[in-house]
Amino acid sequence: MPNSERQYLKIKQNTETMFLLPITENEVEKVAKVLKDKSSAGIDEIPDCVIKQCIMQLKKPLTNIYNASLDSGIFPDQLKLAKVLAVHKRGDKKNKQNYRPVALLSVFSKLLEKSVYNRLRAFIEGNGVLSEVQHNFRKMKSTETALQTFIQSTQEAIKKIESDWNLFRSNKSL
């Protein structure tokens, strides 16, 4: 185990504080392999599919860059840039109101963002930061599951009211 990884392991973690462990080469490889095979590219003109094919050669230098970013707390300026395209939605192509902006990010930015996202999600889920009734932006939850939960709790409340009403009526007749 390299010295930099051992240094992080000696620090006692506080579950109430988010602590970013170093990104590993294995993680960079895994994150790259799940990228979509898009041929579109960000401002650097490097498509995701090219990085997926070359990840074995790039994972070591990318891991070093990403860990330097985490250590310094600075997201590299070059990764903040995006290529913005106007994509036609519908209607008259001469009317600019019929277009929406689409930002194409650098694949290198996507890899770093996904690695940090994975850590943030693990911290939030592992420490119960979000309420169980929070359905947006969570795995296995959606507006559909929120609606199902709402319907179920409404049905339970109606049954309780009916039960209480029946109990009240039976006591009233005594």
C-alpha positions in Angstrom: 0.0 0.0 0.0 1.5 3.4 -1.0 2.4 5.8 1.8 -0.3 8.3 0.7 -3.1 5.7 1.2 -1.6 4.6 4.6 -1.6 8.2 5.7 -5.4 8.5 5.1 -6.1 5.2 6.8 -4.5 6.4 10.1 -7.1 9.3 10.4 -10.0 8.3 12.6 -13.2 9.0 10.7 -16.1 10.9 12.2 -19.4 9.6 10.8 -20.9 13.1 11.1 -18.2 14.5 8.8 -17.7 13.6 5.2 -14.2 12.4 4.6 -13.0 11.9 1.0 -10.7 8.9 0.7 -8.3 8.9 -2.2 -9.6 7.8 -5.6 -8.0 4.6 -6.7 -6.9 3.5 -10.2 -9.4 0.6 -9.9 -12.2 3.1 -9.3 -11.2 5.3 -12.2 -11.3 2.2 -14.4 -14.7 1.1 -13.1 -16.2 4.6 -13.5 -14.9 4.8 -17.1 -16.2 1.4 -18.1 -19.8 2.4 -17.3 -19.7 5.5 -19.4 -22.1 5.5 -22.3 -20.5 4.8 -25.7 -21.1 8.4 -26.9 -19.2 9.9 -29.8 -20.2 13.4 -28.7 -17.4 15.3 -26.9 -16.9 18.2 -24.6 -14.8 21.2 -25.3 -11.6 19.0 -25.4 -13.1 17.1 -28.3 -12.4 13.8 -26.7 -15.4 11.4 -26.8 -16.3 9.1 -23.9 -15.8 6.0 -26.1 -12.1 6.9 -26.7 -11.4 7.2 -23.0 -13.2 3.9 -22.4 -10.9 2.2 -24.9 -7.7 3.8 -23.4 -8.6 3.7 -19.7 -5.9 1.1 -18.9 -3.2 3.6 -20.0 -4.8 6.7 -18.5 -6.0 5.4 -15.1 -2.7 6.1 -13.3 -2.2 9.8 -14.4 -5.9 10.5 -14.0 -5.9 9.0 -10.5 -3.0 11.3 -9.6 -4.8 14.4 -11.0 -8.1 13.6 -9.3 -6.4 13.0 -5.9 -4.5 16.3 -6.3 -7.9 17.9 -6.9 -9.4 16.3 -3.7 -6.3 17.1 -1.6 -6.3 20.8 -2.7 -10.0 21.2 -2.7 -9.8 22.7 -6.2 -11.8 21.5 -9.2 -9.4 22.1 -12.2 -10.5 25.1 -14.2 -10.1 23.2 -17.5 -12.7 20.7 -16.3 -15.2 23.5 -15.6 -15.6 24.3 -19.3 -18.4 22.9 -21.4 -19.4 23.0 -25.0 -22.9 24.4 -25.2 -25.1 23.4 -28.2 -28.6 24.7 -29.1 -30.8 21.6 -29.7 -34.1 22.1 -31.6 -37.1 21.0 -29.5 -40.0 21.4 -31.9 -41.7 23.9 -34.1 -40.2 26.6 -36.4 -36.4 26.2 -36.6 -36.1 30.0 -37.2 -37.6 30.8 -33.8 -34.9 30.7 -31.1 -37.5 29.9 -28.4 -37.8 26.4 -29.9 -34.2 25.5 -28.9 -32.8 24.3 -25.6 -29.2 24.5 -24.4 -27.2 21.3 -23.9 -23.9 21.4 -22.2 -21.4 18.7 -23.3 -18.9 18.1 -20.5 -15.3 16.8 -20.8 -15.1 13.1 -20.1 -12.4 13.8 -17.6 -14.8 16.0 -15.7 -17.4 13.3 -15.7 -15.0 10.8 -14.2 -14.0 13.1 -11.3 -17.6 14.1 -10.7 -18.8 10.5 -10.6 -16.1 9.5 -8.2 -17.0 12.4 -5.8 -20.7 11.6 -6.3 -20.1 8.0 -5.3 -18.5 9.2 -2.0 -21.2 11.7 -1.3 -24.0 9.2 -2.0 -22.3 6.5 0.2 -22.0 9.1 3.1 -25.6 10.3 2.8 -27.0 6.7 2.6 -24.6 5.3 5.2 -25.3 8.0 7.8 -29.1 8.3 7.3 -28.8 12.0 6.3 -32.0 11.9 4.2 -35.4 11.1 5.5 -37.1 8.0 4.3 -39.8 10.1 2.7 -37.2 11.8 0.4 -37.7 10.2 -3.0 -35.9 12.6 -5.4 -32.4 11.8 -6.6 -32.2 8.5 -4.7 -31.6 4.9 -6.0 -34.7 2.8 -6.1 -36.9 5.8 -5.4 -38.9 8.1 -7.8 -42.0 10.2 -8.1 -43.8 6.9 -8.6 -42.6 5.5 -5.3 -43.5 8.8 -3.6 -47.0 8.5 -4.9 -47.3 4.9 -3.8 -46.1 5.8 -0.3 -48.6 8.7 -0.2 -51.5 6.5 -1.4 -50.6 3.8 1.1 -50.4 6.3 4.1 -53.7 7.9 2.9 -55.4 4.5 2.8 -54.1 3.6 6.3 -55.3 7.0 7.6 -58.8 6.4 6.1 -58.9 2.9 7.7 -58.0 4.3 11.1 -60.7 7.0 10.8 -63.3 4.4 9.8 -62.2 2.2 12.7 -62.4 5.1 15.1 -65.7 6.2 13.7 -67.1 2.6 14.1 -65.8 2.5 17.7 -67.4 5.9 18.4 -70.7 4.8 17.0 -70.7 1.5 18.9 -69.9 3.4 22.2 -72.6 6.0 21.5 -75.3 3.4 21.2 -74.4 1.9 24.6 
